[in-house]
Amino acid sequence: MDTKKMFIKSIYAGFMIGIGGIVYLSVEDRFISSLLFSFGLLTIVTQGFYLYTGKIGFVKDLKELLNMPLIIIGNFIGTYIAAFLIKVTHLNIDSSELVNKKLSNDILHIFILSIFCGVMMYLAIDNYNKSKNIIFIIAPVMIFILSGFEHSIANMFYFNFAGTYSLKAFGYLIVMLIGNGIGAKLFSLKPE
């Protein structure tokens, strides 16, 4: 796939995660909100969009690895667009409390929670690719949300929506990206 198409599909993926974030913030029941959030990943997978957390575990060579920064930037832009547009509507939701909770957590805890999320994301994509059964997308998404695991791209949306653009937030996102990548790669290396 050419770089331009990949970048555009990365923006779409970020936007879909933004929609998942919007529903998560809009619905008080965590079980229901985690279930509805999974629509974002279902759309990403079925439409062939490029989500960092759905691709990093499947990187096979240096060329694919070098595509990851472009995918991350596209995902960020997509989450930013979703956050900006939903702010314009004055929808009565807020991510400030959620963001403050994340940024007050110890960086090691964030890293570990990000690894677990990376595992869930890898298993979601790998199991769906093998079975085409949507439960393999829905269940891991619900597990990572209900368990409090850290999804780097979802957090980009929450940080964008809260208007949290600090060096600390950037550092936490980097740690989350690394943790998500490690979790995904750990399970991608399992023996078949």
C-alpha positions as a LaTeX table, in Angstrom:
\begin{tabular}{lrrr}
\hline
Residue & $x$ (\AA) & $y$ (\AA) & $z$ (\AA) \\
\hline
Met1 & 0.00 & 0.00 & 0.00 \\
Asp2 & 1.31 & 3.45 & $-0.80$ \\
Thr3 & 2.18 & 5.84 & 1.99 \\
Lys4 & $-0.59$ & 8.34 & 1.24 \\
Lys5 & $-3.35$ & 5.70 & 1.44 \\
Met6 & $-1.86$ & 4.26 & 4.62 \\
Phe7 & $-1.74$ & 7.73 & 6.21 \\
Ile8 & $-5.36$ & 8.48 & 5.27 \\
Lys9 & $-6.48$ & 5.09 & 6.60 \\
Ser10 & $-4.58$ & 5.88 & 9.81 \\
Ile11 & $-6.53$ & 9.12 & 10.21 \\
Tyr12 & $-9.80$ & 7.21 & 9.75 \\
Ala13 & $-8.70$ & 4.70 & 12.40 \\
Gly14 & $-7.94$ & 7.49 & 14.88 \\
Phe15 & $-11.32$ & 9.05 & 14.15 \\
Met16 & $-13.09$ & 5.73 & 14.84 \\
Ile17 & $-11.24$ & 5.38 & 18.14 \\
Gly18 & $-12.42$ & 8.93 & 18.87 \\
Ile19 & $-16.00$ & 7.79 & 18.31 \\
Gly20 & $-15.36$ & 4.93 & 20.72 \\
Gly21 & $-14.04$ & 7.47 & 23.23 \\
Ile22 & $-17.10$ & 9.66 & 22.78 \\
Val23 & $-19.46$ & 6.78 & 23.54 \\
Tyr24 & $-17.30$ & 5.73 & 26.49 \\
Leu25 & $-17.60$ & 9.24 & 27.98 \\
Ser26 & $-21.32$ & 9.48 & 27.12 \\
Val27 & $-22.58$ & 6.24 & 28.69 \\
Glu28 & $-22.39$ & 5.93 & 32.47 \\
Asp29 & $-22.58$ & 2.13 & 32.58 \\
Arg30 & $-18.99$ & 0.93 & 32.03 \\
Phe31 & $-20.10$ & $-2.48$ & 30.74 \\
Ile32 & $-22.32$ & $-0.92$ & 28.07 \\
Ser33 & $-19.77$ & 1.78 & 27.18 \\
Ser34 & $-17.00$ & $-0.81$ & 26.76 \\
Leu35 & $-19.29$ & $-2.90$ & 24.55 \\
Leu36 & $-20.17$ & 0.10 & 22.38 \\
Phe37 & $-16.52$ & 1.25 & 22.22 \\
Ser38 & $-15.74$ & $-1.99$ & 20.39 \\
Phe39 & $-17.68$ & $-0.67$ & 17.37 \\
Gly40 & $-14.66$ & 1.53 & 16.66 \\
Leu41 & $-12.28$ & $-1.43$ & 16.39 \\
Leu42 & $-14.83$ & $-3.51$ & 14.48 \\
Thr43 & $-15.07$ & $-0.73$ & 11.90 \\
Ile44 & $-11.29$ & $-0.34$ & 11.73 \\
Val45 & $-10.78$ & $-4.06$ & 11.12 \\
Thr46 & $-13.58$ & $-4.53$ & 8.59 \\
Gln47 & $-12.70$ & $-1.35$ & 6.67 \\
Gly48 & $-8.96$ & $-2.05$ & 6.61 \\
Phe49 & $-8.00$ & 1.12 & 8.50 \\
Tyr50 & $-4.56$ & 1.45 & 10.07 \\
Leu51 & $-4.54$ & 1.55 & 13.88 \\
Tyr52 & $-1.15$ & 1.45 & 15.56 \\
Thr53 & $-2.29$ & $-0.95$ & 18.28 \\
Gly54 & $-3.81$ & $-3.25$ & 15.67 \\
Lys55 & $-0.73$ & $-3.26$ & 13.43 \\
Ile56 & 2.35 & $-3.19$ & 15.69 \\
Gly57 & 2.04 & $-6.84$ & 16.71 \\
Phe58 & 2.12 & $-7.91$ & 13.07 \\
Val59 & 5.23 & $-5.98$ & 12.01 \\
Lys60 & 7.53 & $-8.40$ & 10.20 \\
Asp61 & 10.32 & $-6.25$ & 8.81 \\
Leu62 & 12.08 & $-2.90$ & 9.04 \\
Lys63 & 9.92 & $-1.31$ & 6.34 \\
Glu64 & 6.74 & $-2.10$ & 8.28 \\
Leu65 & 8.35 & $-0.87$ & 11.50 \\
Leu66 & 9.30 & 2.40 & 9.81 \\
Asn67 & 5.62 & 2.87 & 8.86 \\
Met68 & 4.60 & 2.95 & 12.54 \\
Pro69 & 5.43 & 6.65 & 13.18 \\
Leu70 & 3.30 & 7.65 & 10.19 \\
Ile71 & 0.44 & 5.49 & 11.45 \\
Ile72 & 0.76 & 7.01 & 14.94 \\
Ile73 & 0.68 & 10.54 & 13.51 \\
Gly74 & $-2.37$ & 9.67 & 11.39 \\
Asn75 & $-4.09$ & 8.13 & 14.42 \\
Phe76 & $-3.33$ & 11.28 & 16.43 \\
Ile77 & $-4.80$ & 13.50 & 13.71 \\
Gly78 & $-7.94$ & 11.34 & 13.58 \\
Thr79 & $-8.41$ & 11.52 & 17.35 \\
Tyr80 & $-7.80$ & 15.27 & 17.24 \\
Ile81 & $-10.43$ & 15.77 & 14.52 \\
Ala82 & $-12.98$ & 13.71 & 16.49 \\
Ala83 & $-12.21$ & 15.64 & 19.70 \\
Phe84 & $-12.36$ & 19.03 & 17.96 \\
Leu85 & $-15.63$ & 18.31 & 16.17 \\
Ile86 & $-17.39$ & 16.92 & 19.23 \\
Lys87 & $-16.28$ & 19.95 & 21.29 \\
Val88 & $-18.01$ & 22.21 & 18.76 \\
Thr89 & $-21.32$ & 20.46 & 19.51 \\
His90 & $-21.15$ & 21.21 & 23.23 \\
Leu91 & $-22.14$ & 17.62 & 23.95 \\
Asn92 & $-22.24$ & 17.32 & 27.72 \\
Ile93 & $-19.22$ & 15.05 & 28.20 \\
Asp94 & $-15.80$ & 15.66 & 29.71 \\
Ser95 & $-12.54$ & 13.73 & 29.77 \\
Ser96 & $-10.63$ & 16.00 & 32.18 \\
Glu97 & $-11.20$ & 13.80 & 35.24 \\
Leu98 & $-10.20$ & 10.67 & 33.31 \\
Val99 & $-7.06$ & 12.36 & 31.95 \\
Asn100 & $-6.06$ & 13.70 & 35.38 \\
Lys101 & $-6.46$ & 10.21 & 36.84 \\
Lys102 & $-4.21$ & 8.76 & 34.13 \\
Leu103 & $-1.56$ & 11.45 & 34.53 \\
Ser104 & $-1.52$ & 11.04 & 38.31 \\
Asn105 & $-0.80$ & 7.32 & 37.97 \\
Asp106 & 2.78 & 6.11 & 38.36 \\
Ile107 & 4.59 & 5.81 & 35.02 \\
Leu108 & 5.54 & 2.18 & 35.75 \\
His109 & 1.87 & 1.34 & 36.34 \\
Ile110 & 0.96 & 3.04 & 33.05 \\
Phe111 & 3.66 & 1.03 & 31.28 \\
Ile112 & 2.44 & $-2.30$ & 32.70 \\
Leu113 & $-1.22$ & $-1.48$ & 31.98 \\
Ser114 & $-0.18$ & $-0.56$ & 28.42 \\
Ile115 & 1.52 & $-3.93$ & 27.94 \\
Phe116 & $-1.67$ & $-5.71$ & 28.97 \\
Cys117 & $-3.67$ & $-3.59$ & 26.52 \\
Gly118 & $-1.20$ & $-4.45$ & 23.76 \\
Val119 & $-1.77$ & $-8.15$ & 24.48 \\
Met120 & $-5.55$ & $-7.68$ & 24.26 \\
Met121 & $-5.29$ & $-5.73$ & 21.01 \\
Tyr122 & $-3.01$ & $-8.31$ & 19.40 \\
Leu123 & $-5.32$ & $-11.15$ & 20.44 \\
Ala124 & $-8.36$ & $-9.26$ & 19.15 \\
Ile125 & $-6.90$ & $-8.84$ & 15.68 \\
Asp126 & $-5.17$ & $-12.22$ & 15.49 \\
Asn127 & $-8.22$ & $-14.18$ & 16.65 \\
Tyr128 & $-10.58$ & $-12.19$ & 14.41 \\
Asn129 & $-8.30$ & $-12.73$ & 11.40 \\
Lys130 & $-8.36$ & $-16.48$ & 12.04 \\
Ser131 & $-12.09$ & $-16.83$ & 12.74 \\
Lys132 & $-13.92$ & $-13.73$ & 11.39 \\
Asn133 & $-15.99$ & $-13.95$ & 14.60 \\
Ile134 & $-16.72$ & $-10.46$ & 15.99 \\
Ile135 & $-16.72$ & $-11.72$ & 19.58 \\
Phe136 & $-12.93$ & $-11.84$ & 19.28 \\
Ile137 & $-12.98$ & $-8.06$ & 18.72 \\
Ile138 & $-15.67$ & $-7.22$ & 21.25 \\
Ala139 & $-14.38$ & $-9.27$ & 24.22 \\
Pro140 & $-10.75$ & $-8.01$ & 24.25 \\
Val141 & $-11.93$ & $-4.40$ & 23.90 \\
Met142 & $-14.30$ & $-4.85$ & 26.82 \\
Ile143 & $-11.57$ & $-6.57$ & 28.84 \\
Phe144 & $-9.03$ & $-3.79$ & 28.31 \\
Ile145 & $-11.55$ & $-1.06$ & 29.13 \\
Leu146 & $-13.11$ & $-2.74$ & 32.17 \\
Ser147 & $-9.66$ & $-3.71$ & 33.51 \\
Gly148 & $-8.28$ & $-0.20$ & 33.14 \\
Phe149 & $-5.57$ & $-1.15$ & 30.65 \\
Glu150 & $-4.02$ & 1.79 & 28.77 \\
His151 & $-4.71$ & 2.13 & 25.04 \\
Ser152 & $-2.38$ & 4.76 & 23.59 \\
Ile153 & $-4.63$ & 5.87 & 20.74 \\
Ala154 & $-7.79$ & 6.04 & 22.87 \\
Asn155 & $-5.80$ & 8.14 & 25.32 \\
Met156 & $-4.78$ & 10.45 & 22.49 \\
Phe157 & $-8.49$ & 11.14 & 22.04 \\
Tyr158 & $-9.07$ & 11.73 & 25.77 \\
Phe159 & $-6.03$ & 14.02 & 26.01 \\
Asn160 & $-7.11$ & 15.93 & 22.89 \\
Phe161 & $-10.66$ & 16.26 & 24.15 \\
Ala162 & $-9.45$ & 17.55 & 27.52 \\
Gly163 & $-7.02$ & 19.93 & 25.80 \\
Thr164 & $-4.14$ & 18.37 & 27.74 \\
Tyr165 & $-0.99$ & 19.14 & 25.77 \\
Ser166 & 1.87 & 18.98 & 28.24 \\
Leu167 & 5.31 & 17.42 & 28.23 \\
Lys168 & 4.06 & 14.99 & 30.88 \\
Ala169 & 1.08 & 13.96 & 28.72 \\
Phe170 & 3.40 & 13.49 & 25.73 \\
Gly171 & 5.76 & 11.37 & 27.84 \\
Tyr172 & 2.91 & 9.22 & 29.11 \\
Leu173 & 1.66 & 8.68 & 25.55 \\
Ile174 & 5.15 & 7.58 & 24.47 \\
Val175 & 5.26 & 5.10 & 27.38 \\
Met176 & 1.80 & 3.83 & 26.40 \\
Leu177 & 2.84 & 3.41 & 22.76 \\
Ile178 & 5.92 & 1.45 & 23.82 \\
Gly179 & 3.93 & $-0.67$ & 26.28 \\
Asn180 & 1.21 & $-1.41$ & 23.73 \\
Gly181 & 3.91 & $-2.42$ & 21.24 \\
Ile182 & 5.70 & $-4.68$ & 23.71 \\
Gly183 & 2.47 & $-6.42$ & 24.74 \\
Ala184 & 1.50 & $-7.03$ & 21.13 \\
Lys185 & 4.96 & $-8.26$ & 20.11 \\
Leu186 & 5.24 & $-10.59$ & 23.13 \\
Phe187 & 2.17 & $-12.49$ & 21.98 \\
Ser188 & 3.02 & $-12.34$ & 18.29 \\
Leu189 & 6.22 & $-14.25$ & 19.04 \\
Lys190 & 4.40 & $-17.18$ & 20.67 \\
Pro191 & 5.05 & $-20.58$ & 19.11 \\
Glu192 & 2.34 & $-21.76$ & 16.70 \\
\hline
\end{tabular}
